[in-house]
């Protein structure tokens, strides 16, 4: 059976630049026999990604259909102490 999935969101806390991420993402897709039709853009320094994510978290469409897996900033701070 074939399923199609739509992605709409941000990759956060990525340790790769855009081109490097795309190469890894493409490799992962191909290793599973999957494809992707869409676009990806690097987030610019002018964009307030935290505000954009907050809009998504409070938007009824995303509340109904979205899945959120956000890193816990407090957890990272505790680990680095």
C-alpha positions in Angstrom: 0.0 0.0 0.0 1.3 3.5 -0.8 0.9 6.5 1.5 1.7 10.1 0.8 2.7 12.4 3.6 2.9 16.2 3.5 5.6 18.0 5.4 5.3 21.6 6.5 7.6 23.0 9.2 11.1 23.6 10.3 14.1 21.4 11.1 15.5 22.8 14.3 18.9 22.5 16.0 20.4 21.1 12.8 24.2 20.9 12.9 24.5 21.0 9.1 24.3 23.8 6.6 21.4 23.7 4.1 23.3 21.9 1.3 24.7 19.3 3.7 21.3 18.8 5.3 19.7 18.2 1.9 22.3 15.7 0.9 21.7 13.7 4.2 17.9 14.1 3.8 18.1 12.9 0.2 20.3 9.9 1.2 17.8 9.0 4.0 14.8 9.2 1.6 16.5 7.1 -1.1 17.7 4.5 1.4 14.0 3.9 2.2 12.9 4.0 -1.4 11.0 7.3 -0.9 11.0 10.6 -2.8 10.2 14.2 -1.9 8.5 16.8 -4.1 8.7 20.2 -2.5 11.1 22.9 -1.6 13.4 23.7 1.2 14.9 27.0 2.1 17.6 27.9 4.7 16.3 30.0 7.5 17.8 33.5 7.3 19.2 35.4 10.3 16.4 38.0 9.8 13.7 35.3 10.4 12.5 34.8 13.9 12.2 31.1 13.9 11.0 31.0 17.5 8.1 33.3 16.6 7.2 31.2 13.6 7.2 28.0 15.6 5.1 29.7 18.3 2.5 30.6 15.5 2.5 27.0 14.4 2.0 25.8 18.0 -1.1 28.1 18.5 -2.6 27.6 15.0 -5.7 25.3 15.1 -4.7 23.6 11.8 -1.4 22.6 13.2 -2.9 21.6 16.5 -5.3 19.3 14.7 -2.9 17.8 12.1 0.6 18.6 13.3 3.1 16.7 15.3 5.7 18.6 17.2 9.0 17.3 18.4 10.8 20.3 19.8 14.1 20.0 21.8 13.8 20.9 25.5 16.2 23.9 25.9 16.2 23.4 29.7 17.5 19.8 29.2 20.4 21.0 27.1 21.4 23.7 29.6 21.4 21.1 32.5 23.6 18.8 30.5 26.2 21.5 29.7 26.5 22.6 33.4 
